[in-house]
Amino acid sequence: MEIKVTARHFDAKPSLREEAIAFAKKFEKFYNHIVSTEVILSFERMHDSVKIAEFVVHVHDHTLVAKESSEDFSKSLHEGAEKMIRQLNKLKTKQHVQL
């Protein structure tokens, strides 16, 4: 699985990038056929802003998106990853039922 981390309009610290990659790697536990994952980090304003974490996961026939915002990037990453895990589990059960 290819993982790409993008920081929009700022330079992300290496620790933040590593945290984003760690969350993205967790997705493979829940769904085996992930082609690539993109993590997009951004914020609304320069000072005192809301931090946004967005996960875009490409599976063979689907593209799943989970976006979360909060006052802290770590919290946004955690909540966004939880949303994505729910989507992956739902997709997996739907595909399992169809087989």
Secondary structure, 3 states (H helix, E strand, C coil): CEEEEEECCCCCCHHHHHHHHHHHHHHHHHCCCEEEEEEEEEECCCCCCCEEEEEEEEECCCEEEEEEEECCHHHHHHHHHHHHHHHHHHHHHHHHHHC
